Amino acid sequence: MRKRQTTPQSESQIQHSCLTWFRIQYPSLSLMLFAVPNGGKRDARTGAQMKYEGSVRGVSDLILLVPKKGFSALCIEMKRPKGKQSEEQIRWQREA
């Protein structure tokens, strides 16, 4: 019997699955986990507007605003199994 070859999930699909699972498991905290809309392709005008409004390169994909053990939030960077962080993401993680 041959193994069925599947297309690996995209980072977006993985993120969606994580959000869906979290919101089912922790409905009372569902609004405390949210996506940061930093990624993706945008036209120059939209990119400039986002930068003007405070968008920062490298910020994590998801932020969970639940204080625990002296920390005020959990920042989550989504990656596919063989994915790598960008230099901006590494720099932001170091500073955060």
PENOR-V61586 format. One record per pair of residues at least 12 apart in sequence whose ideal C-beta (glycine too) atoms are under 8 Angstrom apart, sorted by the first residue. I is the first residue (numbers start at 1). J is the second residue. If there is no record, write none. Layout:
BEGIN
i = [I;I]
j = [J;J]
END
This chain:
BEGIN
i = [8;8;9;10;11;11;11;11;11;14;14;15;15;15;15;18;18;18;19;19;19;29;29;32;32;32;33;33;33;33;34;34;34;35;35;36;36;36;36;36;38;38;38;38;38;38;38;39;56;57;57;58;58;58;58;58;58;58;58;59;59;60;60;60;60;60;60;60;61;61;61;62;62;62;63;63;64;75;75;77;77]
j = [80;81;80;80;61;78;79;80;83;78;80;35;61;62;78;62;76;78;33;35;62;64;66;64;65;66;62;63;64;65;62;63;65;61;62;59;60;61;62;63;50;55;56;57;58;59;61;61;92;88;92;86;87;88;89;90;91;92;93;75;92;75;76;77;89;92;93;96;76;77;78;75;76;78;75;76;76;93;96;89;93]
END
